[in-house]
Every structure is written in C-alpha cells, then in structure tokens.
Amino acid sequence: MWMKGSWPRLVVALALIASVMAGTLAAPALAGPPTPAKGQGDKCVAPTDWMRRNHMKGLMHHRQRTVHEGIRTPQFDLNRCIDCHQVKGDDGKPVTVSDSRHFCRTCHDYAAVKLDCFECHASRPGETTTTGGLEGSPHGAPGAGDVASLNRYLEGAGR
C-alpha cells in the first residue's frame, strides 16, 4: 500500500534532484579575480601586491601634499597612472571610465567599490577635463576656472 502513495513523491524528488544537478553542471564557472591590463612601463611606482591593497592611500597622500602643501611629485600622480595603465578601445583610442574595460574599473567593478576620481579628473591620457560619461560637471565647462562661472554654478546649485 505504501508504494502507491510514494511513487508520485519519488518522481517529484528525482525530478528536483535532476534539475538541481543540471543547473549546477550547466552553470558557468566563477570568473575568479579580475585581470587588469598591465602597465606600459618597466615597473610600477610600488609592488603590485602593495598597490592592490593601498593605492588609494597613496593617491590620497599625494593629493594632500599637492593641494594643501604645494608639493608635486611624480609618485602616485593620477595622471601618470592613467598614462601607463590606459586600455585601448576598438578605435585605437584609450577608453574612458564609462567603459568596463577601463583599467580602474576592472577591479573596482569586481569589488563593488565606487570609483569617484573621475568626477573631477580626466579618465584617459591627454585630456584636461572630466571625461567618461560624467556629464554635467562644472569642472569641464568652458571658463570653469573663473569666478563668474563658479558663481553661476553655485547659484544654479541653489547655494
């Protein structure tokens, strides 16, 4: 008697197990850690392992010394990083931060860490203004360095 009521349950259980196994076997392999493009120079300003863990500290320290103390050095200069680690697009030009192939985005996207350097800084070599899909920034506007332009921006921002 128990066999009559057990067959439907057994069939459902086997179907469930088969679908789980099929999904597991057909699932794509995990991508693993990112593999950013190598720099174009002989070596980086610091060892790779150190840069992976501490590059932001180096950039922040450089910013502090440059902006607040007037000391400008080549080590940890964002422009040098961008020059060396540029990734070329299909058109042969360096990609901007709006492209997922951008050197910085490779790891930042993987780690789900916000990348906000390029809200003010250019994201590819040779550019002096904001690039990469961050439209609307007052920093890229013509005449953004003059006081009148700054006042217009602040008025528009409701300040």
HUTA-V462111 format. One record per residue. N is the residue number from 0. PHI is phi in whole degrees, -180 to 180 (none if undefined). Layout:
# HUTA-V462111
N,PHI / N,PHI
This chain:
# HUTA-V462111
0,none / 1,-63 / 2,-68 / 3,-64 / 4,-80 / 5,-87 / 6,-59 / 7,-61 / 8,-65 / 9,-64 / 10,-63 / 11,-63 / 12,-63 / 13,-66 / 14,-64 / 15,-64 / 16,-62 / 17,-64 / 18,-69 / 19,-65 / 20,-64 / 21,-64 / 22,-65 / 23,-68 / 24,-72 / 25,-87 / 26,-67 / 27,-67 / 28,-68 / 29,-63 / 30,-69 / 31,80 / 32,-67 / 33,-69 / 34,-125 / 35,-67 / 36,-63 / 37,-74 / 38,-69 / 39,-90 / 40,-86 / 41,-70 / 42,-156 / 43,-80 / 44,-73 / 45,-153 / 46,-58 / 47,-54 / 48,-60 / 49,-65 / 50,-62 / 51,-61 / 52,-90 / 53,-126 / 54,-57 / 55,-66 / 56,-63 / 57,-65 / 58,-65 / 59,-67 / 60,-63 / 61,-62 / 62,-61 / 63,-59 / 64,-68 / 65,-73 / 66,-74 / 67,-93 / 68,-114 / 69,74 / 70,-98 / 71,-115 / 72,-124 / 73,-75 / 74,-69 / 75,65 / 76,-81 / 77,-57 / 78,-62 / 79,-68 / 80,-60 / 81,-64 / 82,-59 / 83,-77 / 84,-103 / 85,-65 / 86,-118 / 87,-85 / 88,-87 / 89,-62 / 90,-85 / 91,86 / 92,-97 / 93,-61 / 94,-77 / 95,-93 / 96,-65 / 97,-73 / 98,-95 / 99,-65 / 100,-83 / 101,-54 / 102,-49 / 103,-66 / 104,-67 / 105,-52 / 106,-86 / 107,-63 / 108,-65 / 109,-61 / 110,-89 / 111,56 / 112,-111 / 113,-63 / 114,-110 / 115,-112 / 116,-59 / 117,-89 / 118,-73 / 119,-120 / 120,-92 / 121,-68 / 122,-101 / 123,-145 / 124,-60 / 125,83 / 126,-99 / 127,-112 / 128,-125 / 129,-60 / 130,-138 / 131,85 / 132,83 / 133,-103 / 134,-62 / 135,94 / 136,-76 / 137,-70 / 138,-72 / 139,-96 / 140,-74 / 141,-60 / 142,75 / 143,-64 / 144,-83 / 145,-89 / 146,-65 / 147,-61 / 148,-64 / 149,-63 / 150,-62 / 151,-62 / 152,-62 / 153,-64 / 154,-64 / 155,-67 / 156,-85 / 157,79 / 158,-106
